[in-house]
Amino acid sequence: MVFCAEWLNNLVCSLDKNCDSGLFESCAKLHYQMNGMDDILEQYVGDLPAFISFLEKEWGWKSIISG
């Protein structure tokens, strides 16, 4: 729930500033940080097949590489 409140606050602040060009970028950065993506991605540096497998298993992505 904290993530939702932070993201919404970031969105509202950006809208208040009429900052349309950076609106989605700032929300995306917050989403990335709140989900600890640096920690998640760090283990896959240099191992693209493992990363693709992670995306398929954990996030339900479909890869054209693995069929």
C-alpha positions as CSV (number, residue, x, y, z in Angstrom):
1,M,0.0,0.0,0.0
2,V,2.9,2.4,0.6
3,F,4.0,2.0,-3.0
4,C,0.5,3.0,-4.2
5,A,0.5,6.1,-2.0
6,E,4.0,7.2,-3.0
7,W,3.3,6.6,-6.7
8,L,0.0,8.5,-6.6
9,N,1.6,11.4,-4.6
10,N,4.3,11.6,-7.3
11,L,1.7,11.6,-10.0
12,V,-0.3,14.4,-8.4
13,C,2.7,16.5,-7.7
14,S,3.8,16.2,-11.3
15,L,0.3,17.1,-12.5
16,D,0.3,20.1,-10.2
17,K,3.5,21.4,-11.8
18,N,2.1,20.8,-15.3
19,C,5.2,18.7,-15.9
20,D,3.7,16.5,-18.6
21,S,7.1,15.8,-20.3
22,G,8.6,14.2,-17.2
23,L,5.3,12.8,-15.7
24,F,5.7,9.2,-16.8
25,E,9.4,9.2,-16.4
26,S,9.2,10.2,-12.8
27,C,6.4,7.7,-12.1
28,A,8.5,5.0,-13.8
29,K,11.6,5.8,-11.8
30,L,9.6,5.6,-8.5
31,H,8.1,2.3,-9.6
32,Y,11.6,1.0,-10.4
33,Q,12.9,2.1,-7.0
34,M,10.0,0.9,-5.0
35,N,10.2,-2.6,-6.5
36,G,14.0,-2.8,-5.8
37,M,14.8,-3.4,-9.4
38,D,18.5,-2.8,-8.9
39,D,18.7,-5.7,-6.6
40,I,16.6,-7.9,-8.8
41,L,18.5,-7.1,-12.0
42,E,22.0,-7.3,-10.5
43,Q,21.9,-11.1,-10.4
44,Y,21.3,-11.3,-14.1
45,V,24.1,-9.0,-15.4
46,G,25.8,-10.9,-18.2
47,D,23.3,-13.7,-18.2
48,L,20.6,-12.9,-20.7
49,P,19.1,-16.4,-20.8
50,A,18.6,-16.4,-17.0
51,F,17.0,-13.0,-17.2
52,I,14.6,-14.1,-19.9
53,S,13.7,-17.1,-17.9
54,F,13.1,-14.9,-14.9
55,L,10.7,-12.7,-16.9
56,E,8.8,-15.8,-18.2
57,K,8.5,-17.5,-14.8
58,E,8.0,-14.6,-12.4
59,W,6.2,-12.1,-14.6
60,G,4.5,-14.3,-17.1
61,W,6.2,-12.8,-20.1
62,K,6.2,-14.7,-23.4
63,S,9.5,-14.9,-25.2
64,I,9.9,-15.4,-28.9
65,I,13.5,-16.6,-28.2
66,S,12.5,-19.6,-26.2
67,G,9.5,-20.4,-28.3
